[in-house]
Amino acid sequence: MAARVCPITGKAPISGNARSHSLIATRRRWNVNLQPVKVNLNGRVVTMRLSARAIKTLRKTNKKAASNAAE
């Protein structure tokens, strides 16, 4: 099983307390929203597990690069 870490942003799970109605603190962890994505690296298509934020950033930068190339 791969680690729950985004290879681009470095985001990893964080831990804290879950608080019930009576304010009892029990430990919990918030996992990263990792999604499998096919990425083109040096002409090869590779499946990577990226965070949702990294996917949005990559799409945004690719869209800007494509529009600059078209001009």
C-alpha positions in Angstrom: 0.0 0.0 0.0 1.4 3.4 -1.0 1.7 6.2 1.6 -1.1 8.7 1.7 1.1 11.5 0.6 0.8 13.6 -2.6 4.1 13.5 -4.5 3.6 17.0 -5.9 2.4 19.1 -3.0 3.7 16.9 -0.2 0.4 16.9 1.6 0.1 14.2 4.2 -2.6 13.2 6.8 -2.9 15.4 9.8 -4.2 14.3 13.2 -6.3 15.9 15.9 -9.2 15.3 18.1 -12.8 14.3 17.2 -15.1 16.1 19.6 -18.4 14.6 20.6 -21.4 16.5 21.8 -20.2 16.0 25.4 -16.7 17.3 24.2 -15.0 13.9 24.8 -11.7 14.0 22.8 -10.8 10.9 20.8 -7.9 10.9 18.4 -8.7 10.9 14.7 -6.9 11.7 11.4 -7.8 13.7 8.3 -6.6 12.0 5.2 -5.6 13.7 2.0 -8.1 13.6 -0.9 -5.9 11.5 -3.2 -7.3 10.7 -6.7 -5.8 8.4 -9.3 -4.8 10.5 -12.4 -3.1 9.7 -15.6 -0.3 12.2 -16.2 2.0 12.5 -19.3 5.6 12.5 -18.1 8.3 12.7 -20.8 6.0 11.1 -23.4 4.9 8.3 -21.1 1.4 8.1 -19.5 1.8 7.3 -15.8 -0.9 6.8 -13.2 -0.3 8.8 -10.1 -2.2 9.4 -6.9 -2.4 13.2 -6.6 -4.3 15.4 -4.2 -7.4 17.2 -5.6 -5.6 20.6 -5.1 -2.6 19.4 -7.1 -4.9 18.2 -9.9 -6.7 21.6 -10.1 -3.4 23.5 -10.1 -2.0 21.3 -12.9 -5.1 21.8 -15.0 -4.9 25.5 -14.4 -1.2 25.8 -15.4 -1.7 23.6 -18.4 -4.6 25.7 -19.6 -2.5 28.9 -19.2 0.4 27.3 -21.1 -1.9 26.2 -23.9 -3.5 29.6 -24.3 0.0 31.3 -24.3 1.2 28.9 -27.0 -1.9 29.6 -29.1 -1.2 33.4 -29.1 
